[in-house]
Amino acid sequence: MLAKLVDQVTKAIRHYERHGIHPTERETIDKLVLPFIEHALGADFRDPAAVTAEFDADIGRSKGEKVDYAINRHGEPVILIECKALGTPLEDKAVQLQRYIGALPQVNLGILTDGHHYRFYADLDEPNILDKEPFLHVDVLDMTSESKERLELFHLDHLDVGKIKTAGRRWKTVVALVRALESEWNEPSKEYVAHFAKPLHQGSFTDSIRRQYVGYLKEAHSLFLDNRTRSGDDMGSKSKGSITGDNTSQKPNGTSQGDWYRLSEVEPRQLTPQLLQFADGSTKVVDSWRGCFEAIVLKLDSEGHFQVDNMPKDLRQFIYVPNPNFPLKRSIHLSDGLETNIFLSSNDCIKRVKRVLQAYGYDPADVYVK
């Protein structure tokens, strides 16, 4: 059923992109969200007992409050869905869901969507208060086996809210830890440096010594990532060679076990990227191929690559000075008054990021995702 959903949604979004169409919220619901409700959640949207449109969610003194859809089980709502037009940024758009679920103690799950991206919320931190951050992101055009398994938990045939909340806490905590590790790896804090350095350093641990160990740690991080996917003896021998000056250590190799993949070789359906490693060894937490494209473009922009008068011809099709008469549905603003469209499919994101890297002399094979 998910294969049918992906095919249907992909065709619709490709049609909109090809013809420059920005569908309304109603069109987004009809073409994209209702198929998701039917095929992913297992609810018949034609049956008012299973799916309630314009669900009455009157809150306190506020009358006439309605949520787009309520998914029902045994006559009671179990999931609320708030819809936005395709391409609408979903950041800070969960306020309505938070109000609704706060007033409905029997409902613990909410979904915010633009028909392409789905953000799943629950009251994981405090009962009947919807978390500000989603515990799960699903990109319908970028469905991996992992995202399909997670989405399967929300199917009405075997919906278990308690099981979802337990899994959600785990996913949310792991993501938070990854972000904390990313922050420490890229810019080690004093405490982090001291934790590793003090057992190794003899004598007073001064600021100059700490700064020295920051450099050591960054080098160690890079070496660790280089060797992460190697097993046992191979990892040990390669590490020894690198440490003694043999600079032949290999970058992570993509495997069928969900390890690192070279950007030059990966296909979008192989995985939903969660971590991006740049050529310089620094990393960035991402949640989609669009996130990878955005992160790489912003990094290149921070290095001063994008200039109006010196823009490579190959990039002028999608990095340009914006035309106020034709505003982009979703874009990021760059230096020198430039912007680029990020309302893209996963395939287009990968193609464009390869072109951007190559235009500035970088090899996509030196960039990794996992």
Buried (B, 14 or more C-beta within 10 A) or exposed (E): EBEEBBEBBBEBBEEBBEEEBBBEBEBBBBBBBBBBBBBBBBBEBEEEEBBBBEBEBEEEEEEEBBBBBBBBEEEEBBBBBBBBBBBBEBEEBBEBBBBBBBBBEEBBBBBBBBBBBBBBBBBBEEEEEBBEEBBBBBBBBBBBEEBBEBBEBBBBEEBEBEEBBEBBBEBBEEBEEBEEBBBBBBEBEEEBBBEBBEEEBEEEBEEEBBEBBBEBBBEBBBBEBBBBBBEEEEBEEBBEEBEEEEEEBEBBBBEEEBBBBBBBEBEBBBBBBBBBBBBEBBBBBBBBBBBBBBBBBBBBBEEEBBEEEEBBEEBEEBBBEBEEEEEBBBBBEBEEEBBBBBBBBBBBBBBBBBBBBBBEEBEBBBBBBB
